[in-house]
Amino acid sequence: MAICSWGGKQALANGPAEPAVSPARLAFNWTSTPPLIAPRPDPVQTIHGVKDPSIVFADGKYHVFLTTAGSAGWGLAYTSFEKWSDAPAAKIIPLDKSPMGPGYRAAPQVFYFAPQKTWYLVYQGADPLYSTSKDIGDPLSWSAPKKFFPVEPDIVKPPQGVGWLDFWVICDDSKCYMFATDDNGRLLRSETELANFPNGFHNTVAVMTGKKEDVFEASNTYRVARTDTYITLVEAISPQGRYFRIWKSDRLDGKWEPFSSAPMNGFATRDNVERIWSEGISHGELVRTNTDQTMTIDPCRPLEYLFQGNDPAVRVNDYIKIPYRLGVITAKGENPVSALCR
């Protein structure tokens, strides 16, 4: 008989038990690695930072897609390695030599769209874009960019909006949803039928609103395995640096409710991460237990979050020059997600 054990709690795999403590009454605590992924020398430009990571584990290795911030502008790149200790020496390969081509590219999200047996890389240019590949391990295989939307929705154009960024796709059994933020206090959602993906996104609405600093950017949404729970993380800004907040819902098109007892329903902050080397916890992604479009995480495994951080002692006068590096935080003890382990 299989038993799930986490934080002193046990549940029989064939007879789910209710958690002893309501998950929302718990909080998160983490410990951090040092920076693991940093810029490599580039013959074409000076790379100031690496940021906005997206990660999957497939074919025995981690595959990481990231934004490079350099003297020539913003671009996308790829690196891979078998274990975290190999990450600092892993080669970083720009994607501009693929059919994706050069130009403004940033904030990638990678996943395997199982119905088509195809990898998708979602990213931002002037519009939400995507490229596809049949081989995630071949950085030169990504197709030329295509737009998700033929025209920009009115809700993101003045006077209703101020634009959108950091696009994130997740699907359930019938629909695919695209979430985005706008650096101005809104979490937006669009939808299309699963059978129609990647076409047909419509019905773009604001599903969360707040102060600009409290609902800022870099949202990521996941399904919690073996439950009816989804979680959404959104980056916020405080005087102590960037941090993430967390909400939950029982539907991707449902209402989002705070999912942590910490102040501002905190997920990862300077205050709850041991050995933190960064000014804050900024744009990142949870390490998932699957690769597909359901974006599923396992609550019975300690959460790992690959994030971008910066040295608080280094001050620059241009955002693109912030020396972002990538590190991993790992959850310690019981938290709202681990309490859902069945």
N, C-alpha and C positions, 0 to 999 in steps of 0.2 A: 504493500500500500504506500503510494507516494505521499510524502509530507513536505509542505512548504514551510520553511523556517526563516524568520526574519525578525530581528530585534526582540527575541524572547517570545514571539508569537508563533503558534503552529496552527496549521489548518490542513485537514485531510483533503487531498486533491479530488476525491470523489464525493466530498460532502462539505462544500464551502461554509465556513463559519463567519459570522459577523465580527468585524474588528472590535477589540475590547474598548478602544477609544475612537470617537468620531474622527475621521481623517482630518476634517477641517480644523479641529482643535490642536493639531500638531503643527510643527514648524520644521524647516529644513536646516541642516548643518552639513558643512562640506570640508574637505581638505584639498589643497591644490598641489599640482606638480609645479616645477619651475616652467618657464617658457620652453616649449618643445619644438615649435616651428617658427623660424625666423627668415627674413629675406636672405636670398642668395645673391652673389655677385651677378650682375646682368651686363653684357657688353653693350646693350642698346640704351640703357637708362639707369638712373639711380632708383632703387626700390627702397622707399621709406618704411613701408609696413606691409604686413600680410594680415588679412582680416576677413570677416564674414564667412566663416567656414561652414561647409556642408559635408557630412560624413556618412558613409555606409561601410559595412563589413561584408565583403563578398569574395568568394574564391580564395579564402585563406588570408586575406589582407584587408587593411583599412584603405579606403579610397577617399581622399580629401580634395574638395574643390574649394577655392578661395579667391578672394579679391586681392590683387596687387595694387598698391598705391605708390605710384612712381612719378619721376620727373616728366614722363610722357603721358601721364594721366592714369585712368582706372582701367584695369584689365582683369581677365580671369586666368587662373592657373590650376595645375593639378599636381598632387604628390601622392605616393602610396608607400606603405610599409606594413610589415607583419605584426609588429608590436610597438608599443609606445616608446620604448627605449631606442628604437631604430629611427624614430621621427626626426631627430635633430640633423641626421646625416642624409636623409632622403632627398633626392633631387626634386626640385620644383620646376615644372615644365609649363611655359606659357601656352595658352590655347589659341593664340592669334594666328598660328600657322596652320590650324585646322580649317576646314570650310567655314567654321564660325567666323573667321576673319578678325581683323583688328577693329578698333573703335571702342567707344565707351561701353564697358561691360562690368557689372558689379553684382554682389549679393546673390550668389548661386544657391540653388536647392537641387539636390540630385535624388532620384528615386527610380525604381524599376516599375514600369506600368505593365503589370502582368497580363491584362487582356490582349495587349499587342506584342508582348515579349520584347519590349523595347525600353531602353534607358532614356529618361528625360532629364535635361538640365534646364531649370527655370532660372531666369536672371533678369536684371533690369538694364535697359538701355534708355532710349527716350520713351519706350513703351515696355510693358511686360513682354518678354521674349522667351522663346524656348528653342533648344536644339536637341537632336536625338542621336542615339548611337546603339549599335548592337553589341558593342564591346567596351565595357566601362574601363578596362585596363589600357585602352588605346587612346591617348589624349589627342591624336590627330584624326580621330574618327567622327568627331562631332559635326553635325550638319550645319548648314547655313542658318542664321537666325530666322525665325518666323514669329509673327505677332499673334498674341491671343485674341486681341480685340481689333476689329477693323477701324473703329473710331473710339476715342476716349469717352468713357461715361460722363454724363453731365455732372455727377456728384463729385468728381475730382477736378472739375474745371471751375474757374471763377465765374460767378460769385459764390457758388456752393462750396468749392474746395480750393486747395492750394497744391494739387498734385497728389501722387502716391508713389510708394516705393516698397522694397523688401517683400517681394511676392512669395507666397507659400501655398502649395497645392496639397490637398488631402482629400481622399475619396472614401465613401462608404459603399454599401452594396448597390446603390442606385445612382448616386450623384457624385460629382467632383466639385469641390469648393476651392476657390482661390481667396486667401486672406491677404490683406495689405494694410500698411499704416501710412500716415501722411505727415509725420513730424508735427502734428498740430492737434493731438488729442482724440483721434478717431481710429478705430479698428474697422476696416471695411471687408465685406464679403461679397463675392460673386459666385455664380453656380452654373453648372451645365450637367447634362445627363452623362452618366458613366459611359454609355455606348457612343456618345458624341465627342468625347474628349479626344484631342485638345480644343475642339471647336465649340462654338455656341455659348461661350460664357456671357451671362447677362444678369439682370436683377442685382446690380451692385448697390448695396445698402450699407449704412453704418450700423454695426452691431454692438459697438462700445464707444462711449464718448467720455471725455474727462478733460482735465487740464493738460495743456501741451506737454508739460514735464512728466505727467503721470501715465500717459498713454502715448509714447513717443514713436518708437520704430521697432524693426527687427522681430516681429511676432513669429512664433512657431507653435504649431498645433499638432497634438498626437492623440492616438487612441491608446487606452490602457488595456493591455491584453486580458482576456477572460472577464471583462467587466463591460458595463454599458457607459463607461466614463470616458470623456475626452478632456484633455487639458490644453490650455492656451497660455503661452508665456509671452509677455510684452516687455520690451526694454523701456525703462524710465530713467529720469535724471534726478539726482539729488546733489546737494552741496558736497557730498563725499564721493561723487562719481556716478557712473552708470550702474544700474542694477536691473534685475528682472523681477516682475510680479507674476503671479500665477492665478488662473481662474479655471473652473471646471464647468462642464455641461454634460447632459445625457444625450445630446444630439449636436451634430455639427451645425444645424440651423436653429439651435435652441438658444436659451438665455444663458449667459456666462455669469457665474457667481464666484466670489473670492474663495480660494482654496488653500489658505494658510492662516494660522493664528498670529503670525508675525505682523508687525506694523506694515501697513500698505500691502497686505498679503504678499510679503516678500518671498521670493524663490531663491535667489542668489544675490548677495550683497557683500560689501566689504566687511560687514559685521558678523556674518555667519560662515565665512570661509577661513579656515586655518591656513597659515603660511601663504597668505595672499601677497603677491608681488606687484599687483596692478593697482591702479587708481580705482578701478571698479571692475564689474563684470559686464562685458558688452557683447554685442552680436555673436551668437553661437548656435549650437545645435546639440540635442541629446543624441548619444550613441544608441542606435536602435537595434533591436533583436531581429528585425526583418529588413528587407530592402524595398518592399513594394509600396504602392500608392496609399495604403491604409495608414502608413506612418505609425506603426505600432511599437510601443515600448513595453517591457516586461517589469511589472511592479515587484517581482520576486528576486530581481537582480539589483545590486546597488547602482543607483543612477550615476552615469558619467556624462558630463557636459563639456564639450569642446568650445572654448570661448576666446574672444579677442581681449587682450589687456594691454595696458601701456604703463610705462614707468612714470610714477607721479612726479619724479624729480625733473623730468624732461619737459620743457615748455617750448612750444613752437607757435608761430603766428599764422599758420596755414593748416587747415584741417587735413589735407592730403599728406602732410609731413609728420603727422602723429606716428611715432614708432611702434605701431601695433605688432604684437607677437601673439601666438596661439598657445594656450595651455589647457589642461584638463582639471576640472574639479570632480571629486567623487563624493557621493553622499555618505554621511556617517549616521548610524542609528536610524530609528524609525522616523518616518515623515509622512505627509499626507498621501503620497503615491505608494510607498511601501506598505502602508496600512491596508491597501486594496489587494495585497497578495492573497491568493486563494490556493 
